[in-house]
Amino acid sequence: MFAALHEWIRFYNSHIGPWVLLGVLIPAGVFYTLYLRFIQFRKFGTAIKIVSGKYDKDEDPGDISHFQALSAALSATVGIGNIAGVAMAIAWGGPGAAFWIWVTGFLGMALKYAECTLAVKYREKDDGGNVAGGPMYYMKNGIAPKAGRWAIAMAYIFAVSVVISSFGTGNMTQSNTMAEALRHTYGVPKWMSGLVISSLVFLVIVGGIKRIGAVASKLVPFMALFYLAGATAVILMNLTRIDDAFWLIIRSAFTGEASLKGTVIGTMLWGIRRGLFSNEAGQGSAPIAHAAARTKYPVREGLVSMLEPFIDTVVICFMTSMVIILGGLYLQNDGTRPLLDAAALTTESFRVGLAPLGLGSLGQQIVTISTVLFALSTAISWSYYGDRGVQFLFGNRRAVFIYRLVFSVAVYIGAVQTVRFVWDFADMVITFMALPNLLALFILSRDVKKSTQDYFEQFPH
């Protein structure tokens, strides 16, 4: 039974899901980039000013500050996709997959802006007085008044999908990779890792978005800087080879060089799938966190949200890609199969990169510690996405508490499962969220543009 299910999931991921994403996600990102006149580049500086707290007001509606909202969303997106996901893309899609990961990052900035602007505009308060927002709410409050029941049905489909996806994207893949990293580096049994992290996750998520935001705002800057410092050291050790590595990425993106299948499409699909998994643009998850931001102006949080794909995919994934390519461990000697896969490839690449300084073991520590921190932070924030889905579906706090308990147990289950099944499951459920969300973004595109125009007429910064 389990084997048959896994086989069906793999069929879906090979023949249905990737083509759906390629045919919808990329056009959606291109559309919003052009429709909003490259807002991710024009208003990047404004986004920095907003997240710095320049416009924060405690009396504004919402639960957490702009910075805490960004941190909560980043803690969900900066995860093992930046470590294991990038490694898998390069191992199976070749160096060119890194280019397509970056493409999803830049296009994702425009998509994040659109979906997070809508999330704040159409948010509500739940029965506990906390903010509830996200795609299911802009489907319900933005589309349904004109379109009727089918929009409500779409909102419920998304809410169910986000609950399911929270167990894949934000739960089992995170704990599985964390457990593998601890076992590989320290010999810690996977069951023990799963038990510890599931307990930590539960202790944080029972406090809701305010506790999640507080933890994330402290954890995210530390873990990102810690990881980037290690990657920078590896790159500095190989400065003379940076140009060659960069041009290899560009060349391979359009030739399929070093891809397992040797095709451009294969390279592109691996990059796009792993890029979406990493930054979640268009998937509809991050708007749920950004909807909790304290602000009277939806566009402000939309601008803040653009920083998320930039930090996650353009910066962190770029650094990981360079470390892996400079290490050269992504191919067997015969050039046909990956030498290592997932987090093990990134770990060994850091070890090789720092070995000339006699710090090879430190390279392993950097990746292992980062993996644990990334996995923990992602699971914490994804639990919030799932519990907002449960809140939308059932509308009571008891259901949300039960969800949080089950989510924490699933963290343990994910830690002891096989890595291939966990990743395949996560790839599948991504499309279940992305499709209704992207459809909603197309329908509400005029709404996004009008909100943008109205805001910048009032605040021309």
Buried (B, 14 or more C-beta within 10 A) or exposed (E): EEEEEBEEBBEBBEEEBBEBBBEBBBEBBBBBBEBBEBBBEEBBEBBEBBBEEEBBEEEBEBBBBBBBBBBBBBBBBBBBBBBBBBBBBBBBBBBBBBBBBBBBBBBBBBBBBBBBBBBBBBBBEBEEEBBBBBBBBBBBBBBBEEEEEEBBEBBBBBBBBBBBBBBBBBBBBBBBBBBBBBBBBEEBEBEEBBBBBBEBBBEBBBEBBEBBBBBBBEBBEEBBEEBBEBBEBBBEBBEEBBEEBBEBBEEBBEBBBBBBBEBBBBBBBBBBBBBBBBBBBBBBBBBBBBBBBBBEBBBBBBBBBBBBBBBBBBBBBBBBBBBBBBBEBBBEEEEEEBBBBBBBBBBBBBBBBBBEEEBBEBBBBBBBBBBBBBBBBBBBBBBBBBBBBBBBBBEEBEBBEBBBEEBBEBBBBBBBBEBEBBBBBBBBBBBBBBBBBBBBBEBBBEBBBEBBEEBBEEEEE
